[in-house]
Amino acid sequence: MVDFQLDEMQEMLRELAREFARDEIRPHAEHWDEESVYPKETIQLAHEMGLLNLHIPEAYGGPGLGCMEEVLVNEELAWGDPGFATAAYATALACAPIITGATEEQKNVWLRKVAEEGALASYAVTEPGAGSDVAAIQTTAVRDGDDYVINGSKMWITGAGYADFFFVLAKTDPDAGYRGMSGFIVEANAEGLSLGKKETNMGQRCSDTRSITFNNVRIPANQLVGESESGGWMNAMNAFDLSRPNIAAHATGLSRAAYEHALQYSNERHTFGKPLHKHQAIQFMLADMKTSIEASRMLTWKSAADADGGIKNTESAAHAKRFAADTAMQVSTDAVQVFGGYGYSEEYPVARLMRGAKVMQIYEGSSQVQRMIIGREITKNL
Ligand SMILES: Cc1cc2nc3c(=O)[nH]c(=O)nc-3n(C[C@H](O)[C@H](O)[C@H](O)COP(=O)(O)OP(=O)(O)OC[C@H]3O[C@@H](n4cnc5c(N)ncnc54)[C@H](O)[C@@H]3O)c2cc1C
């Protein structure tokens, strides 16, 4: 049986997130974006209220909830503000490869830091010369006695300026392509690690994005994620199966916010003697927005339900992420159109939403990369 009804606990969690977004995020979103303020206190508050890092198992101090619960919360947080949602989700993304690939001992240390102490973390994979083509990364980690020594640089790392530790992908066997990659946990205060300036991005400006340089950064060998070298690639990619449903949920929340603003404005603004929504061209735009949002949510829920049901969700997560991200760009652009000239002004929230939507088609695997994944999945048995 397929049941699209949420259970009582899921409804309550969604309601809690919705109220949090309405009361703690929305009133500040414009200021955070305009002044590029990182919402550290609000992230901390969301953590204390049990709205973040839901997938950390109870065994390591976390709530131990499923991907379904996470996507419900993440849609609401992004409805509050997509920049906040991105900033707040960075730690969960960094924890994903630890959950899927770390040893018991490592999980006990690093996941507990997040769950019990509210530590923040970032996922550091992309480099100045390698984004979509992850196999082309150049950062190296060389074993030296009981340590590893890391050299290289990372680019576009969300939350880097506030992270307590990083998940870092590096090459331990540079000649072995993606099979020669390993994941490491590197503390932010490690000697030789330096951060770049905060990037001035098009949108989601409250989220902190920076480069990181590793200059002979020495870390204990027990901070290699997992039992042995070379599992880094699979682990970093498996993390996306957990995270992409959540990025799709962010995109769905953004779309819903843009649509609601447009719907309300279409009732307030009159042209040619009637409200905008009485013009069929506008009503059809609103109808198309709503259909795409419903479809985004269903694809998101499907990919989350697959993850929770132990079904390999690489393809369903790619469908959800690709479709919801492209929908967020389309719906927010159409919302600006419904607002006309006022939509082009920062006086109204739809401009901020449109700027914030663009990155959803770029990070966590661009829309082209999602199509490559889907294409690979659907043709692999031909
Ligand atoms: C705000 C922001 C936050 C980010 N946060 C993080 C983070 O926390 N951690 C992290 O590791 N990374 C992060 N990233 C990096 C992000 O994941 C990369 O930007 C993304 O993967 C694309 O890589 P790239 O920028 O190098 O573009 P490129 O890989 O150079 O691609 C350029 C363009 O070409 C397209 N393209 C590339 N290859 C192909 C192909 N084979 N076929 C068709 N089209 C192709 C891409 O889709 C893209 O449109 C972030 C980026 C941004 C902008």
The ligand as a MOL file (V3000), in Angstrom:
LIG
                    3D

  0  0  0     0  0            999 V3000
M  V30 BEGIN CTAB
M  V30 COUNTS 53 58 0 0 0
M  V30 BEGIN ATOM
M  V30 1 C 27.4380 28.4740 -2.5820 0
M  V30 2 C 28.1400 27.1920 -2.7950 0
M  V30 3 C 28.3160 26.3230 -1.7450 0
M  V30 4 C 29.0120 25.1120 -1.9180 0
M  V30 5 N 29.2390 24.2900 -0.8470 0
M  V30 6 C 30.0710 23.2210 -0.9840 0
M  V30 7 C 30.4660 22.4380 0.1550 0
M  V30 8 O 30.0310 22.6760 1.2770 0
M  V30 9 N 31.3520 21.4270 -0.0310 0
M  V30 10 C 31.8680 21.1210 -1.2640 0
M  V30 11 O 32.6680 20.2030 -1.3510 0
M  V30 12 N 31.5050 21.8360 -2.3710 0
M  V30 13 C 30.6250 22.8810 -2.2510 0
M  V30 14 N 30.2640 23.6240 -3.3480 0
M  V30 15 C 30.8240 23.2860 -4.6580 0
M  V30 16 C 29.8090 22.7260 -5.6330 0
M  V30 17 O 29.4470 21.4320 -5.2690 0
M  V30 18 C 30.4280 22.8350 -7.0360 0
M  V30 19 O 30.4400 24.2040 -7.3890 0
M  V30 20 C 29.6550 22.0140 -8.0500 0
M  V30 21 O 29.8530 20.6520 -7.8210 0
M  V30 22 C 30.0740 22.3590 -9.4900 0
M  V30 23 O 31.4510 22.3030 -9.6130 0
M  V30 24 P 32.2440 23.5410 -10.3030 0
M  V30 25 O 31.7940 24.7800 -9.6730 0
M  V30 26 O 33.6910 23.2190 -10.2580 0
M  V30 27 O 31.7450 23.5580 -11.7870 0
M  V30 28 P 32.3180 22.6700 -12.9900 0
M  V30 29 O 32.4510 21.2560 -12.5740 0
M  V30 30 O 33.5130 23.3350 -13.5500 0
M  V30 31 O 31.1220 22.7670 -14.0260 0
M  V30 32 C 30.8380 23.9740 -14.7360 0
M  V30 33 C 29.5170 23.7880 -15.4790 0
M  V30 34 O 29.6530 22.7300 -16.4360 0
M  V30 35 C 28.7050 21.6970 -16.1630 0
M  V30 36 N 29.3610 20.4270 -16.4210 0
M  V30 37 C 30.5070 19.9570 -15.8610 0
M  V30 38 N 30.8040 18.7500 -16.3530 0
M  V30 39 C 29.8250 18.4340 -17.2390 0
M  V30 40 C 29.5560 17.3060 -18.0790 0
M  V30 41 N 30.3450 16.2140 -18.0780 0
M  V30 42 N 28.4690 17.3450 -18.8810 0
M  V30 43 C 27.6480 18.4150 -18.8710 0
M  V30 44 N 27.8410 19.5150 -18.0920 0
M  V30 45 C 28.9180 19.5150 -17.2830 0
M  V30 46 C 28.2970 21.8700 -14.7110 0
M  V30 47 O 26.9960 21.3730 -14.4710 0
M  V30 48 C 28.3570 23.3740 -14.5700 0
M  V30 49 O 27.1670 23.9400 -15.0410 0
M  V30 50 C 29.5200 24.7890 -3.1980 0
M  V30 51 C 29.3110 25.6720 -4.2740 0
M  V30 52 C 28.6520 26.8480 -4.0860 0
M  V30 53 C 28.4880 27.7910 -5.2550 0
M  V30 END ATOM
M  V30 BEGIN BOND
M  V30 1 1 1 2
M  V30 2 1 2 3
M  V30 3 2 2 52
M  V30 4 2 3 4
M  V30 5 1 4 5
M  V30 6 1 4 50
M  V30 7 2 5 6
M  V30 8 1 6 7
M  V30 9 1 6 13
M  V30 10 2 7 8
M  V30 11 1 7 9
M  V30 12 1 9 10
M  V30 13 2 10 11
M  V30 14 1 10 12
M  V30 15 2 12 13
M  V30 16 1 13 14
M  V30 17 1 14 15
M  V30 18 1 14 50
M  V30 19 1 15 16
M  V30 20 1 16 17
M  V30 21 1 16 18
M  V30 22 1 18 19
M  V30 23 1 18 20
M  V30 24 1 20 21
M  V30 25 1 20 22
M  V30 26 1 22 23
M  V30 27 1 23 24
M  V30 28 2 24 25
M  V30 29 1 24 26
M  V30 30 1 24 27
M  V30 31 1 27 28
M  V30 32 2 28 29
M  V30 33 1 28 30
M  V30 34 1 28 31
M  V30 35 1 31 32
M  V30 36 1 32 33
M  V30 37 1 33 34
M  V30 38 1 33 48
M  V30 39 1 34 35
M  V30 40 1 35 36
M  V30 41 1 35 46
M  V30 42 1 36 37
M  V30 43 1 36 45
M  V30 44 2 37 38
M  V30 45 1 38 39
M  V30 46 1 39 40
M  V30 47 2 39 45
M  V30 48 1 40 41
M  V30 49 2 40 42
M  V30 50 1 42 43
M  V30 51 2 43 44
M  V30 52 1 44 45
M  V30 53 1 46 47
M  V30 54 1 46 48
M  V30 55 1 48 49
M  V30 56 2 50 51
M  V30 57 1 51 52
M  V30 58 1 52 53
M  V30 END BOND
M  V30 END CTAB
M  END
